[in-house]
């Protein structure tokens, strides 16, 4: 909105759509021809892409992006921003891809358009106030280039201007979101022109009646006080001239939203707020600002306690000005702002000022450079010593956090690089300990997937499920790491001892002895022989494979016993819930119902292999290291298994197979691709299944796909 219309605090109705010719004319006033040319091309490209689409108002769709670009042209934004503004809805609403944009208009523009599209997909669901704050941070954290936010703010401004064609319900929802999210962001970045318009339009659409009342009161007050305003202005101008000061004196009326806010905050009546007149005096230097302050205090008596020096102590977003309130004619309060031309410019465009077109500026600096420049500017202004201030701005612009949603729409803040497992532990230790799979934006993903801003994360837990020791390798939060270590530690000794007892029972049976027949003293004595504290430590060592059960059992044979031939006992039962003491070989990926054997390692418990596994060859060489084992039914535990899918190579085939797998509620842990010649490639998926039945379902489903040549389970 132009200053002329905003100064009245009134929004022109029946605004005419901005044409491309007008936009080009405006751009030519500050951009060189070689920067304007790509904008013209972007228009052709965008108009063709949106061909046939109409806005709710009935206008051709392209009128909207052009209007958005026009708003940014008012801020004198650089050429790339304008091009991105014209293309900002192309990815969402047309078949054009990011690559198409990158090819024609460069990677920077493609990144901005992509960023805007991503922001559009994030929905603000939960309306708590703290939530709004987090949501704003999430939006800012999502953008790598602050120009994304500027395009988004301009987009929202134009959408707010054209809300009329929406249903009242929709209108209110958008207005509320604008007031809670977008206006504060514009404020944070110091883009006051956009902030003010968003606020006024927000109020107008959220509370149409309140807006009308305020609007009317403003009009009436202006009519009543017309001659006073002229007189005050004349007085100030005369005083400046007498002191030989060059400057502009502007009448400044309040925005409806700021009046509304003041009424609420100070609990004052409408008339009291409306009957306050504002003037802005813009001069050439800071020095002059203070001189002008003295002069106006000489004309009208200042109101005690109302002077504020935002030049010496700027606002967080960089806003600078002197504020004072005077007693005018008839005791009418007059608010005066005194600032330099540069301060005036910052107050209108804030951070955007750093993106305004300057000779040669577009190619040299990255988005981060410019945001840093702005930050540095703020730091300098604040004397560089306000750490708290610096932190508050840095958090917004250089986030080291990710913000994600819970399925209920609550926002969680996690450190950068946090995974689904970190999220699970952040929700609750139990959730972390029992998580078996994660869904991000409703898609199953591997638990180790790093989270990104704006995603909705859902943790799938299962009764009896246990943490996987390998998680320690990728979790980043202290909470997850601590909980995991704690859990594994407690699990290790207890579970290993339990497994040790079972292994010993089996070995003893082979020797025609029973576990029960061994007396506690015998265990204690044997433990002492091995230099161990007690029996449970012995069981633990056996469970961990540091002591071999058959050898330990041998030592318990009574001296007089004539055991000769060990007899076959039943195999050891494996449920998959043994924790660290039992692991599953990654050469053959055994799953329940597979015929299996167990290899007894030294120090790492036992490893389960499929009988078909090539590694069983060593079985014959060291039979004492192998145990016969069987599956014991257990619910809830998932097992890793690998499948090889041979496909006709085409773009998107990997995603297509992955989505078929996900459709069976099976989570994918890892994917790798082996490229082949002749248009055929093999994709290896490591998935998690409960048993052979689930695996069969997955394989069956993939086999049905037309581009799939062959599906097999891998085997070393
Ligand atoms: Mn749009």
Boltz pocket constraint, residues with backbone or C-beta under 6 A from the ligand:
constraints:
  - pocket:
      binder: B
      contacts: [[A, 64], [A, 88], [A, 89], [A, 155]]
      max_distance: 6.0
